[in-house]
């Protein structure tokens, strides 16, 4: 009986020891900048008016409090976009209207900023150009930004009245 109890308790004790070891963080060394003070100048006592700067020593790990969303060198982020039509992505554009002009058709498009813009064939957007404007649709030529793709441009046709809008 005593041997059976020892065999049954051993895995439980082992699991508790592993869990306790995993929960104790390793002791972090103090930052080198905080410990190195010149001998000629004594360290000033921290004042209550100035906030103390916090430094994170990840020791090879990322800071868990910095958001991963929107990081990197994405040129399509909202902060790096030019103003107006050159800053719009084709996927974010909605066709609001098509007008016949003396020269041909012009289209009214609405961007993600809820502003309406007038475009004509040949106008440049962030990821492509307006290829042509038809009576009921706008055809875009989108640049493909995939290094593994053999196709470098694709046509996207956006209709004036979309099926999902309830109008057929």
KABEL-V710352 format. One record per residue. SS is DSSP state (hx for helix, st for strand, lp for the rest). PHI is phi in whole degrees, 0 to 359 (none if undefined). D_FIRST is the distance of its C-alpha to the first C-alpha in whole Angstrom. Layout:
BEGIN
[[SS;PHI;D_FIRST] [SS;PHI;D_FIRST]]
END
This chain:
BEGIN
[[lp;none;0] [hx;296;4] [hx;292;5] [hx;295;5] [hx;295;6] [hx;294;9] [hx;292;10] [hx;287;11] [hx;280;12] [hx;301;14] [hx;296;17] [hx;292;17] [hx;294;18] [hx;296;20] [hx;295;22] [hx;295;23] [hx;293;24] [hx;293;26] [hx;295;28] [hx;292;29] [hx;291;30] [hx;288;32] [hx;276;34] [lp;276;35] [lp;286;39] [lp;291;40] [lp;291;43] [lp;268;46] [lp;284;49] [lp;294;52] [lp;301;55] [hx;294;57] [hx;292;60] [hx;283;59] [hx;272;58] [lp;268;62] [lp;243;64] [lp;296;68] [lp;288;68] [lp;286;72] [lp;247;71] [lp;287;68] [lp;290;66] [lp;282;67] [lp;291;65] [lp;293;64] [lp;265;66] [lp;283;65] [lp;281;68] [lp;268;67] [lp;287;63] [lp;278;61] [lp;286;60] [lp;264;57] [lp;244;56] [lp;254;53] [lp;252;51] [lp;284;49] [lp;45;49] [lp;94;49] [lp;246;48] [lp;281;50] [lp;287;51] [lp;288;49] [lp;263;52] [lp;262;55] [lp;292;55] [lp;273;55] [lp;284;58] [lp;80;61] [lp;264;60] [lp;107;62] [lp;254;66] [lp;280;66] [lp;285;70] [lp;264;70] [lp;291;68] [hx;297;70] [hx;290;71] [hx;265;73] [lp;279;75] [lp;288;78] [lp;278;80] [lp;91;81] [hx;299;81] [hx;296;80] [hx;263;77] [lp;265;76] [lp;267;74] [hx;297;75] [hx;292;71] [hx;266;72] [lp;270;76] [st;245;77] [st;273;80] [st;259;82] [st;187;86] [st;231;88] [st;239;92] [st;271;95] [lp;250;97] [lp;299;100] [lp;276;98] [lp;171;95] [st;258;92] [st;235;90] [st;241;87] [st;258;85] [st;241;82] [st;242;79] [lp;267;76] [lp;290;73] [lp;272;75] [lp;62;77] [lp;255;80] [st;258;83] [st;233;84] [st;253;87] [st;235;87] [lp;231;89] [lp;303;88] [lp;99;88] [lp;292;86] [st;265;83] [st;250;79] [lp;298;76] [lp;239;75] [st;167;78] [st;224;82] [st;277;83] [st;281;85] [st;203;87] [st;237;87] [lp;261;88] [lp;294;89] [lp;234;86] [st;202;83] [st;240;83] [st;254;82] [st;253;80] [st;251;79] [st;264;76] [st;282;75] [lp;270;72] [lp;255;70] [lp;237;67] [lp;294;68] [lp;271;66] [lp;276;68] [lp;281;72] [lp;274;73] [lp;261;75] [st;218;76] [st;220;76] [st;269;78] [st;236;76] [st;253;78] [st;247;78] [st;279;80] [lp;294;82] [lp;249;80] [lp;271;77] [hx;294;75] [hx;290;72] [hx;281;75] [lp;96;75] [lp;258;79] [lp;265;79]]
END
